[in-house]
Amino acid sequence: MNDNTILTRIYHSPCGNLILGSYNGMLCLCNWVNELHPGRVERRLKKMTGAVFGEGTDIITEKAFRELDEYFRKERKTFDIPLLPIGSDFQKSVWDILSEIPFGKTVSYRDVALHAGRPEAVRAIANAIGANPLSIFIPCHRVIGSDSAITGYGGGTRAKMNLLKIEEAL
């Protein structure tokens, strides 16, 4: 296998299938197989790393499987796996904010925009949230509409609702 390979493996979660990917000893991908914008995240990863995708497993994907299993069994509230979020500086700054949202809590898109110091940029913030390459590990599912509506999620609103139910956030 090429040294510049993102190793991928499918994880069958109770909320839908996820594709996990590791690159250079870190998890760089946890995305819904059936998603709102198919291939968008994978294309960005290929472009920004110059890597190719290949099926396989390694210590990182194995650890991601274990941590997800524990999360879905309600035995884990935080993740320890090393993450490699690949995106623009703006996207990464938004994903950093998402990473601070505690298990079982929700915030609005507007709250994230305010926290980012960009109250006028709710749409740009929402687009960055939607581009998150590490669903669940970077908890974009914890962002809801200002009216508490379950909106906009790559894995679909049903998956988002189920994740929030697991965290008892609804």
Salt bridges, closest charged atoms under 4 A:
GLU62 OE2 - ARG9 NH1 2.63
GLU67 OE2 - LYS63 NZ 3.29
GLU67 OE2 - ARG76 NH1 3.99
GLU70 OE1 - ARG76 NE 2.74
GLU75 OE1 - ARG73 NH2 3.00
ASP80 OD2 - ARG76 NH1 3.24
GLU100 OE1 - HIS115 NE2 3.23
GLU120 OE2 - ARG118 NE 3.55
GLU167 OE2 - HIS141 NE2 2.73
GLU167 OE1 - ARG142 NE 2.76
